[in-house]
């Protein structure tokens, strides 16, 4: 018996956007999958239910895959695949494996000769980069900046020097309640001529993507809502 496949299933990045951002390719693949790995089972069940593909989600099987999942658990999670059934990997938001623990399962799949099928869907990181006007040929994603202000300042200075030396766009994410603190750290530590983009609620009803120099941002006295955000900058 041949192995099943691992499907990387994108999820929405803004509430109630399924109809606009989840393509038919995903909807066509899902009926063939009844086993899933997900960061949060409740979120995954709610998402799959919202797509109205399955007669009932009670027949679906879920295992938790997050940053704390021991690698030795993966063999058991992949038992359906070794029996010839497909396995779906769901991110909590966006695309599995991109700033997401789904990469752990994908690595296991490659190590065991299992085909991995990435499905098209929204990625706030790539969408923000596309809309920023910054360098999309050379960029680096760094996840979260340090919470401590002094450590954040050190990181920003290092990344700005790297940006200037390489012409490289630097990207970060943050939890929504810290948007204004991160912005304050960026404005305090970046050079005035550096270009800074803030992409808020990408694909959502409150989507706002703006790129200005740090100097101009300082003059705007912004107060960001608690929406998911991507921060990007490019030193000149």
Secondary structure as GFF3:
##gff-version 3
##sequence-region A 1 236
A	DSSP	beta_strand	6	9	.	.	.	ID=ss1
A	DSSP	alpha_helix	18	21	.	.	.	ID=ss2
A	DSSP	alpha_helix	24	30	.	.	.	ID=ss3
A	DSSP	beta_strand	33	38	.	.	.	ID=ss4
A	DSSP	alpha_helix	41	50	.	.	.	ID=ss5
A	DSSP	three_ten_helix	57	59	.	.	.	ID=ss6
A	DSSP	beta_strand	61	64	.	.	.	ID=ss7
A	DSSP	three_ten_helix	71	73	.	.	.	ID=ss8
A	DSSP	alpha_helix	74	77	.	.	.	ID=ss9
A	DSSP	alpha_helix	79	82	.	.	.	ID=ss10
A	DSSP	beta_strand	86	90	.	.	.	ID=ss11
A	DSSP	alpha_helix	102	111	.	.	.	ID=ss12
A	DSSP	beta_strand	116	118	.	.	.	ID=ss13
A	DSSP	alpha_helix	124	132	.	.	.	ID=ss14
A	DSSP	beta_strand	139	141	.	.	.	ID=ss15
A	DSSP	alpha_helix	149	166	.	.	.	ID=ss16
A	DSSP	beta_strand	169	174	.	.	.	ID=ss17
A	DSSP	three_ten_helix	176	178	.	.	.	ID=ss18
A	DSSP	alpha_helix	179	189	.	.	.	ID=ss19
A	DSSP	beta_strand	195	200	.	.	.	ID=ss20
A	DSSP	beta_strand	208	213	.	.	.	ID=ss21
A	DSSP	alpha_helix	214	220	.	.	.	ID=ss22
A	DSSP	beta_strand	229	234	.	.	.	ID=ss23
###
